[in-house]
């Protein structure tokens, strides 16, 4: 939903001048007061500059040119600050993965009024602690071909092995493959994935 535009309606005030009576017959009439000049309309405010990635988002953006959308979203939703100082693992969708999400959904999530939902989606891509690709493969094998990890958002991600690759499944049929594992970060690591994982929204 596009934000409603507010239109300011100018208000014109009609001033009536009362007649001025001379106190003496010989006194000239008082000069009419000059109406004050109208103030120039204020210049429209410049659009706010997009927030610069901070914290872990800035680190991700610096190490990977394919994660600009993720870095911006992590900053906008305040998730980057929440991850500071604690070990974590992010399953990080690329810019191309975000571009494949239907535009109405992307616009809705990036609306400042829906920051809470955006944070929910982003934290669904994060699990506590450093979890390597080897750790995931081990869990899949010991789990009989399937493994689950609980995300910071609260719901689980499901992992399976498909032709030697790790597939990650979220809710609502969302999924992605790890295309680059174990990208080290200062207090965690990321696994690059080619899909955006969706939690239960609503």
C-alpha positions as CSV (number, residue, x, y, z in Angstrom):
1,X,0.0,0.0,0.0
2,X,1.4,3.3,-1.0
3,X,1.5,5.9,1.7
4,X,-1.3,8.5,1.5
5,X,-0.2,11.9,0.3
6,X,-1.3,14.9,2.4
7,X,-2.3,18.0,0.6
8,X,-2.2,21.3,2.5
9,X,-5.1,23.6,1.6
10,X,-4.2,27.3,1.7
11,X,-6.5,29.5,3.8
12,X,-7.2,33.0,2.6
13,X,-8.3,35.5,5.2
14,X,-10.3,38.5,3.9
15,X,-9.4,41.5,6.1
16,X,-11.8,44.5,6.3
17,X,-10.4,47.9,7.1
18,X,-12.5,50.0,9.5
19,X,-12.9,53.7,8.5
20,X,-10.4,56.0,10.2
21,X,-12.0,59.2,11.6
22,X,-9.8,62.3,12.0
23,X,-9.7,63.8,15.5
24,X,-9.4,67.3,14.0
25,X,-11.0,68.5,10.8
26,X,-7.7,69.9,9.5
27,X,-5.7,66.7,10.1
28,X,-5.0,64.7,7.0
29,X,-6.4,61.2,6.9
30,X,-4.0,58.6,8.3
31,X,-2.2,56.6,5.6
32,X,-3.5,53.1,5.2
33,X,-1.4,50.5,6.7
34,X,0.5,48.4,4.2
35,X,-0.3,44.8,4.5
36,X,2.7,42.7,5.5
37,X,4.2,40.7,2.7
38,X,3.3,37.1,2.7
39,X,6.0,34.8,3.8
40,X,7.6,32.8,1.0
41,X,6.5,29.2,1.0
42,X,8.9,26.8,2.7
43,X,11.1,24.7,0.4
44,X,10.1,21.1,0.4
45,X,12.1,18.9,2.7
46,X,14.8,16.9,1.0
47,X,14.2,13.1,1.1
48,X,16.0,11.3,3.9
49,X,19.1,9.6,2.8
50,X,19.0,5.8,3.1
51,X,20.5,4.5,6.3
52,X,24.1,3.5,6.0
53,X,24.8,-0.2,7.1
54,X,26.0,-0.4,10.7
55,X,27.5,-3.1,12.8
56,X,27.4,-6.6,11.3
57,X,25.5,-5.3,8.3
58,X,28.4,-3.0,7.4
59,X,30.8,-5.9,7.7
60,X,28.6,-8.1,5.5
61,X,28.3,-5.3,2.9
62,X,32.1,-4.7,3.0
63,X,32.9,-8.4,2.4
64,X,30.2,-9.2,-0.1
65,X,29.0,-6.9,-2.9
66,X,26.1,-9.3,-3.5
67,X,24.5,-8.5,-0.1
68,X,23.6,-4.8,-0.3
69,X,19.9,-5.4,0.1
70,X,20.4,-7.6,3.1
71,X,22.8,-5.1,4.7
72,X,20.3,-2.3,4.2
73,X,17.4,-4.4,5.6
74,X,19.4,-5.5,8.6
75,X,20.1,-1.8,9.4
76,X,16.6,-0.6,8.7
77,X,15.0,-3.2,11.0
78,X,17.5,-2.7,13.8
79,X,18.6,-6.4,13.6
80,X,22.3,-5.5,13.1
81,X,22.5,-3.9,16.5
82,X,20.7,-6.8,18.2
83,X,23.4,-9.3,16.8
84,X,26.3,-7.2,18.2
85,X,28.5,-9.0,20.7
86,X,27.0,-12.5,20.4
87,X,27.9,-15.4,18.1
88,X,25.5,-16.1,15.3
89,X,25.1,-17.7,11.9
90,X,23.2,-16.0,9.1
91,X,21.8,-17.7,6.1
92,X,22.3,-14.7,3.8
93,X,20.1,-14.2,0.7
94,X,21.9,-12.4,-2.2
95,X,20.6,-9.3,-3.9
96,X,19.4,-11.6,-6.7
97,X,17.4,-13.7,-4.2
98,X,15.7,-10.6,-2.8
99,X,15.0,-9.4,-6.4
100,X,13.0,-12.6,-7.0
101,X,10.6,-11.8,-4.2
102,X,7.3,-10.4,-5.6
103,X,7.6,-6.6,-5.6
104,X,4.4,-5.9,-3.6
105,X,5.8,-8.1,-0.7
106,X,9.2,-6.3,-0.9
107,X,7.5,-2.9,-0.8
108,X,5.3,-3.9,2.1
109,X,8.3,-5.2,4.2
110,X,10.4,-2.2,3.5
111,X,7.6,0.2,4.5
112,X,8.7,1.9,7.8
113,X,5.3,1.0,9.3
114,X,6.2,-2.7,8.9
115,X,9.6,-2.8,10.5
116,X,8.5,-5.4,13.0
117,X,7.6,-7.8,10.2
118,X,10.8,-7.1,8.4
119,X,12.8,-7.9,11.5
120,X,10.8,-11.1,11.8
121,X,11.8,-12.2,8.3
122,X,15.4,-11.3,8.9
123,X,15.8,-13.0,12.2
124,X,14.3,-16.1,10.6
125,X,17.6,-16.3,8.7
126,X,19.7,-16.2,11.9
127,X,20.5,-19.0,14.3
128,X,22.5,-18.6,17.5
129,X,26.1,-19.6,17.6
130,X,28.6,-20.4,14.9
131,X,27.2,-23.2,12.8
132,X,29.5,-24.4,10.0
133,X,28.5,-26.3,6.9
134,X,30.3,-29.3,8.3
135,X,28.1,-29.1,11.4
136,X,25.0,-29.0,9.3
137,X,26.1,-32.0,7.2
138,X,26.8,-33.9,10.4
139,X,23.3,-33.1,11.8
140,X,21.7,-34.2,8.5
141,X,23.5,-37.6,8.6
142,X,22.7,-38.2,12.3
143,X,19.1,-37.1,11.8
144,X,18.4,-39.7,9.1
145,X,18.7,-37.2,6.1
146,X,17.1,-34.2,7.8
147,X,18.1,-31.6,10.4
148,X,16.4,-28.6,12.0
149,X,17.8,-25.5,13.6
150,X,15.8,-23.0,15.7
151,X,16.1,-19.5,14.5
152,X,16.4,-16.2,16.5
153,X,12.8,-15.5,15.3
154,X,11.6,-18.7,17.1
155,X,10.6,-21.0,14.2
156,X,12.8,-23.7,12.7
157,X,14.7,-24.1,9.4
158,X,14.9,-27.6,7.9
159,X,18.1,-28.8,6.2
160,X,18.5,-31.7,3.7
161,X,21.3,-32.8,1.4
162,X,20.6,-32.7,-2.3
163,X,23.4,-34.0,-4.6
164,X,26.1,-32.9,-2.1
165,X,24.5,-29.5,-1.5
166,X,22.7,-28.2,1.5
167,X,19.1,-27.2,0.9
168,X,17.4,-24.9,3.5
169,X,13.6,-24.9,3.8
170,X,11.5,-22.3,5.5
171,X,7.7,-22.0,5.9
172,X,5.2,-21.2,3.1
173,X,7.2,-23.2,0.6
174,X,10.2,-20.9,0.8
175,X,13.7,-22.5,0.2
176,X,17.2,-21.9,-0.9
177,X,20.5,-23.7,-1.4
178,X,23.8,-22.7,0.3
179,X,26.0,-21.5,-2.6
180,X,28.9,-20.3,-0.5
181,X,29.4,-21.7,3.0
182,X,31.4,-20.4,6.0
183,X,32.1,-16.8,5.3
184,X,33.7,-15.7,8.5
185,X,32.5,-12.6,10.4
186,X,33.9,-10.9,13.5
187,X,31.4,-12.6,15.8
188,X,29.9,-15.3,13.6
189,X,29.7,-16.5,10.1
190,X,27.3,-16.5,7.1
191,X,26.2,-19.0,4.6
192,X,25.3,-17.4,1.2
193,X,21.9,-18.7,0.0
194,X,20.0,-18.2,-3.3
195,X,16.6,-17.8,-1.8
196,X,14.7,-15.7,0.8
197,X,13.2,-17.8,3.6
198,X,9.8,-16.8,4.9
199,X,8.5,-17.3,8.5
200,X,4.9,-17.4,9.4
201,X,3.6,-13.8,9.1
202,X,0.4,-12.4,10.5
